[in-house]
Amino acid sequence: MTATEEQLDERDSAVDVAAVDAPPAPDVDAVVAHEHYPARGGGEVVADTLADVFDAPVVTGWLADADYSTHDPTELLADSPANVLRSLFGNPLVRDLFYMFAWESAPPLRDHDVILQSGNAPTWYVPDTEQTIVKYVHSPPRNPFDLFWRETAETAGWRQLLQPGYVADRLYKKAARQLWKNRTDAVDVWVCNSEVVAKRTRKYLGVPDEKIRVVYPPVAVDDYEPRDGGDYLLFLSRLAPSKHVGTAIEAVRGTDHELVIAGDGAEREVAEQAAATEPNITYRGYVPDDEKRELLQGARGLVFLAEQEDFGMVPVEAMAAGTPVIGVAEGFTKYQLRGGGNGLLVEREADDVRAAADRLRDDGVAWDAAELHAFAAQFSEPRFAAEMQAVVQEAVNATKLEVQLRDP
């Protein structure tokens, strides 16, 4: 058993105590600074939950759709001349250049004592001396660091060096590696969403261990009624290339496994085409929370193939619903899944996923629905609230300025 698996077991056994003995919310004047709301995903859930826990307003760089937040964030882009470029904010180069300037001043943050940063862009903020900065880290920037090799696997040859786009991309990533390291000292406490992200934060940003805490994201475990069984496999995810919906499709093509795909994103057409040509594949598009719960509770298993996942809220939601997971043996997924217990670990190959689907159909897993739900409970919303309250109180206490002057 790895150190991370032991920590998961310790948290699992202590989850009820953490929920019952939660400290009172610190009496602090806090504001949540969330990078942006380009969609409704795990990072957005964390930001909105932080706002609920600390009764704090939300400031964000860019809000693509009002429905993506359960709050009414103050948007930095709205009051900026750069608002005329809103249609280009799907491009990370445009977005990041704006954030470098917009977040460093961010006037809506100036009147608060505690800044709860969510995501990377708020790191540019230059705080007042008396402000306490607690950063919730979903992951350090990935393309300049741990995923750099994926796009630049080979040393650039003369053909690449003649392509302006390639050169600009390499220069951007090189600059990003240096600039991010120069902004770490202003953060008082780095709260990482998993031990995997904590390791990246140490390795790539040079943050010392004493400034790092791990608090798993909040999952609405109590909203799920665990059920046994099911007659279909579910792929539920933002449909980005890194999620590999195509591998799930190839795994069930020509088999008797029914696959339901739910989600939206850049690979939507891949899912739509598969659903139009394969009788055992259904595409549901983006689904609201109530429909998502029904899909998870009725599935035989969740197929989760994301690359080097930081944490993975969807697998936890599946287990809360009593549904085991077929997941890749990398990132935090390999620590969430206990082979044969709450799911099956696979390589990201269609043949391997297909074999796991056969095994799940024929033999199931060792844990029943109630045990899966109990394992998921360690990632609950009350646990998140209790641990974040404790971290923020610790940070506020540690950053208080004590001045000892003698009376005459």
N, C-alpha and C positions, 0 to 999 in steps of 0.2 A: 504494500500500500504506500502510495506517495504521500509527501507532506501535505499536498493540497487535498487529497482524499481524506486524510486524518482530520484536517481542519473542517471539511464538510461534515464529517461524522460528529465532531465536537459541536458544531453549530446546530446540527439536527437534534441532538439530545438536549440542547439548551434553549431551543426556540420558544417553548412555552414560557420559560422563566423570563426571557427577554421581552415577551409581549406583555406579561402581567406586571413586571417590575420596571416598566419603562419610566425613565426620569421625566419630570415635568419639562415641557418645552422651555428652553432658555428664554429669559426675558430680554430679547435682543431686538434691535431695529435692523432687520435683514431685508435684502433684496436679492432676487434670483436673476443672474445674468446668463441667459441661455443662448448659445451660439446662433442658432436659427431654427426655424420650423419649415423645412422643405417638404415634410410629410409628417404623418403621425406614426412614430416609431418608438423604440425603447428610450432613446435620449429625451424625447419630448414627454414621455410618461414620467421620467425621473424629474425633469424640470418642473412639471406641474405639481408633482407630489411634494417636492421641496417647498413650493409656494404654499401648499396646503398645510404642511407640517409647521412651518414657521410664520404662517399668516403674512406672507410677503408678496409684494408686487413682482411682476416679471418684466424684464427688459430683454429684448432680443434684437439681433442684427437684421433679420429678414423673416417675414411671415408670408409664406406663399399662399396660404389659405386660412381664413379665420377658424375653420373647423379643425385645424390641426392642433389647436390649443384649447384647453378647458378654461383658460383664463383670458384676459384681454391684454396681451403684452404691449408694452411701449416699444415701437419699432424704430431703431436708429435710422434705417433707410428712409422712412417716411419724411423725416425732417432734414434730409440731406439733398444737396444738388444732384447727387448720384442717383436719385429716385428715377430720373429719366432713363436710366440703364436697367430698370427693374426686369425687363424681359430677358436680359442677359445673365441674370443671377443664377441660372442653372449651370453656368460655366464657372468652375472653381477658381480659375485665374482672376476673373473679374471680381468675384465675390471676395476672395482673400485679399486682393489689393485694397478694396474698400474697407474691409475689416481692420486692416493694419492701422488705418487712420481713424476710423469711426470708434473703435473700441478703446483706443488709448486715452481718449478724453471722456466719452460717454457721460455727458452731464446728468442723466437721470440716476446715475449711481452715486453721485457725489454727496447726497444728503443722507446716506445710510451708514451705519456703523459696521455692519457685516455684509460682505459680498459673497454670495453663494454662487460660484461660477460653475456652469454646466457646459462641457464641450471645450474645444481648444481656442477658438477666436477670442473669448474674453481675457485670455492670458495677456493680450496686448494692453489691457487697462493699466494705467499708472495710478496707483491708489494714493490717497492722502496718508500721512504718517500714522494717524490713529485708526485707520480702517483695518479690519481683520479680513483676510482673504482665505476662504475655504473653497478649494476647487474639486468638483466631482469629475473624475477622469473616466470617460467612456473608452478612450484609448488615446495615446499620443498620436500625432499625425502619422498616417500609415504609409502613404506613398513615398515620402522621403526616407522612411526608416525600414520597418520590418517587411513591407511589400515592395521595396525598391527593386529587389532582384527580379521580380515578376515581369517588369516592363523593360529592364535593362540587363538582361541576363548575359549579354556578351559585350565585350569592349567595343566602343564605337569605332567603326571603320570610316573610310573617307566618304562613302555614300551617305552614311547617317549624318556626318558633319556638314554635308551640303544641304541638309534639310532644315530650314529655319525652325520648324515646329519641334523637331527632335532636340536641337540645341537649346531652344528656349525652355523646354521641359526639363532638361538636365540642369540648366543653370538655376531654374526655379527650385528644384529639389535640393541642389547644393546649398543655395541661400537659405532655404527653409531649415536645413539641419543646423546651421549656425545661429539663425535668428531665434529659433525656439529655445535653444539652450541659454540664450542671454536673458530670457524672461522668467526663469524659474524661481529666482530668489524672492520675488515679490509675493509669492504664494506662501501662506503660513502653514497650511495643511493640505496635502494631496490625498483625496479620498478616491481610491481606485475601485472599479466595479468588480474586480476579480483579482486573484493572485497572478493570473497571466498578465493582466494590464499593469499590475504593480511591478512585475519584472521588466516589462517594456519601459516603464517610467524611470526605473533605476538605470537600465542599460542605455537607453537612447537620450534621455534628458539629464542624466546625472543627478537626479534627486536623491538625497540620502535617506536611508531607512527610517530615521527618526522622524521624518516629516511625512511618511506614508502610512495611511490606514486603508483597510479593505472593508467596504460595506457593499454587500450585494444589492442590486437594484430591487425595487418593489414590484412584486407580482400579486395580482388580486386573487390569491389562492382561494379565499373563502367564497368567491363568486362561482366556483366550479363544484359541480356534484359528480364525484368520481363514479364512472360506470365501467363495467367489464365488457369486453368483447367489441364487436364492430366488424363491418364487412368491406371496408375500403381503406386505402392508404391516403394520407393527407399531406400535401405539400403546402405549407402556409408561410408566406414570407414576402418581403419586398422583392420584386422580381428584378434584381440587379444581377449582372454577370457573375459576381462573386458568390451568389447563392446557388448557382448550378441547377436550375430547374431542368435544363436539357438532359442532364445525367439521370434525373428521376424519370423523365419521360422515356429515355432509352431503356431504363431498367424494366419498365412494365410493358414496353411495346411488344405485341404478339403474345402476351401472357394472359392468364385469367385474373390477374390482379387489377382491381379497379383503383384508379388514381384520381383524386379530386385536388385541383390546384386552386388556391385562393391567394390573392394579392395583386398588386399592380406595380408597374415599373418599366424599365427599359426593355425587358425581355417579354413583355406582354404578348407580342405577336408570336413568339415561340410557343407560348401556352395556348393561344387561340388556334394556331394552326394544328397543333397536336390534338386539341379537342375536336377540331373539324374533321380530322382524318382517322383518328383512332377511336374505336367504339368503347374502349374501356377507360377513356380519359375525359374528365369533365373540368371545364374552367369556370370558376365562379366570380372572378374579378375581385375587386376590393370588397371586403365584407365588414359590416359594423360589428361591435363587440358582442352583441347577443347572438348573431349568426356565427361568429367565430367560436363562441363557447359551444354551440350546438355541434358544429363540425368537429371540434376536438373531442367532445364527449362521445360522439358516435363513431369515431375512427378506430380501426384495428391498430394503426400505428402512425406516427408522424415521421416523415422523411425529412431530415435536416442535414444539408450538405454544405453549409456556409464555410468559407475559407477562414481558417485561423480565428474562429469566433472569439470576441472579447469576453462575452458572458453567455448570451443566448436566452432571452426571455421566453421565446416560443416553446422550446423544449420543457421548461418549467411549467408553462401553462398546460402543455400536453399531459405532463405527469399529474398536475393538479386535477385534471379531468379523468384520471385513471388510465391514460393512454401511454403505452411505451414508445420509445423513440429509436429509430434507426439513424445513427449519427456518425460523422467522420471522426477518426481517432486523431484529432489535432485540436489546437486552441483549448478553450475552456470546456468544450464539449466532451473531450476524453476524460475529464474529471467529473463531469455531471453524470455520465453514464457508467454504470457498473455492469460489465458485460454479462448478459443473461439475466440480470436482476431487474433493472428498470429500462433496459433497452439493449441494443446490439451495436457494437462499434464496427465500422467498415472502412475500407479504403474508398476514395471517391472514384469508383469505377462502376459502370453500369452492371457488369456481371456480379460484382460483390454486393451491390445494393439488391439485385434480383435474388441472390442466394439468401440474403438476410430476410427479404420479404417472404420467401418460401418458408424459412425457419420460423418466422413469426406467425405465419398462418398455421403451420403444422404443430408447433410445440409451444408457442407463446413465450412468456418470460416467467421468471421465478416469483416476482412480486405481483400480488393482486392489486386491484384498483385502490383499495384503502391504503395499502402500503405505499403505492406510488404517490398518492395524495399526501400522506404523512411526510414523505421525503421532501416534497415540494414546499411544505409548510415553513421550512427554514429560510425561504426566500420571500416571506409574506410582507405585506405593507406595514403591519404593526412592528415587526422586527426592524424594517428599514427606518421607520420613524424613531424608534428607540435608539438605534445606533447612531443615526445622524444627529439627534439631539445631544447625545453624549459627546460626539466629536466636536460639534460647534461650541459647546460649553467649555471643553478642554482648550480649544483654540482661542476663545475669548479670554479665558483665564491666563493663558500663556503669553498673550500679547498685551496684557495690561501693563502700563508703564508705572513703575513704582519709583517715586522720587522722595528721598529722605533728607529733609533739611531740618536743622536744629533751630528751635526758637531761641531768641536772644536771652 
